């Protein structure tokens, strides 16, 4: 069984209301697992549960699907929660606070010890006004007004990403730092000499411009901030080029 990451505090439950497509539910599970969420609640999924093809769409995040719980209504799905957010792409005319995902998830992580759920609606029509009325606040996305529609799993992905950032887990997995130390001045001066010797032998320099071009090339190599490995690689290339064929 895949080991689950333990995140600080209590992670929000993801609640899908009457989801229809197996692909969307599977991809939602994948998005949740990507960012350390694991509690999936399904309200009256269309055409029953489990769905054919849902595990394939999860791309390995089957632990989220296996732990999913099924509810007959939204009221039942949120009964044990202390705070509920409803996602929507359109204004509902309800006097509720409205947050972007980053603002909403910052507040979620500040609710220490409280159970929080985030509701997502049906693929075609989203949540009903009555369902939104059961939530404490609304989460909406800063999408283009020319095309505001988001796929269900994409919406979950954005919320899960912002929750991970807000919870202090938003660290990139690798940094790309140099694995070789910076080259010493001795190594660089030696490389300059080898390079200039090779270029002399190839007749690269016009005699009257040799010193200027040589200085420009040294400056160019300095700007590269070469490492010891870089110097070894360039010296090896020069030896190969100068070797008699």
Secondary structure, 3 states (H helix, E strand, C coil): CCCCCCCCCCCCEEEEECCCCHHHHHHHHHHHHHCCCCCEEEECCCCCCCCCCHHHHCCCCHHHHHCCEEECCHHHHCCCCCEEEEECCCCCCCCCEEECHHHHHHHHHHCCCCCEEEEECECCCECCHHHHCCCCEEECCCCCCCCCCCCHHHHHHHHHHHHHHHCCCCCCCCCCCCCCCECCHHHHHHHHHHHHHHHHHCCCCCHHHHHHHHHHHHHHHHHCCCEHHHHHHHHHHHHHHHCCC
